[in-house]
Amino acid sequence: MKGRRWTRNELILAFNLYCKLPFGKLHNKNPKIIKLSEILNRTPSALALKLVNFASLDPELKKRGIKGMSSHSKHDKIIFEEFNNNWIKLILESEYLLDAGKDFNDLNLEKIGRDKLKLIKTRVNQSFFRKLVLTNYDEKCALCNINNQSLLIASHIKPWSIDPKNRLNPKNGLLLCSIHDKAFDSGLISFDNDLKLILSEDIQKINKKPFYDYFGQFENKKLNTPKKFYPSFEFLEYHRDIVFKR
């Protein structure tokens, strides 16, 4: 298998897994890497190296001094850019391929039944974005660090209904506990471009202890640093300008 060229479908499946794993788990002992390597008929080491190659293309990791490997190919870069330019299309395509298992190279997207397509789209819409955001913030509220998954919401910075193109873009996501998610969604709190919490005037006027416990103590607190996908300044600015109640 040494030297076998990676196909486009293989690269798409590899990037799908890259999105779901934090940088520290891109190694050949990871069960998820082992499982996908069996589908791809590649060694876990080869797949792990490919994931690290993707990491070398990630500008947010570079800013944090994480460089990955310098051996990425032009095809790695093409897939990386395709995902970042059209998350919806490539995530759906990658999940179709993943659903096909070892038959992924023979998959004809045009011949997938309508019910099958609907099922996969529903699964992606319900779970993929959440998985990415959970991984990105180490499965803890990025503000208060609550780590019970039943209390965590993958929040869209720019609302789902406003920007369909970026519904699955992890740079449009924050992981917040249910109460901070509700406040964010209602425009009672927001974040500046340094990811520091801003309180609306409505919240600032309330001095009772419960409000301080949930909001006041976090004023100007910086969100936890995401593992890979840093929130888009464009989306944060939209939230402050349109959703936030100053």
Secondary structure, 3 states (H helix, E strand, C coil): CCCCCCCHHHHHHHHHHHHHCCHHHCCCCCHHHHHHHHHHCCCHHHHHHHHHHHHCCCHHHHHCCCCCCCCCCHHHHHHHHHHHHCHHHHHHHHHHHHHCHHHHHHCCHHHCCHHHHHHHHHHHHHHHHHHHHHHHCCCCCCCCCCCCHHHEEEEECCCCCCCHHHCCCHHHEEEEEHHHHHHHHCCCEEECCCCEEEECHHHHCCCCHHHHHHCHHHCCCECCCCCCCCCCHHHHHHHHHHHCCC
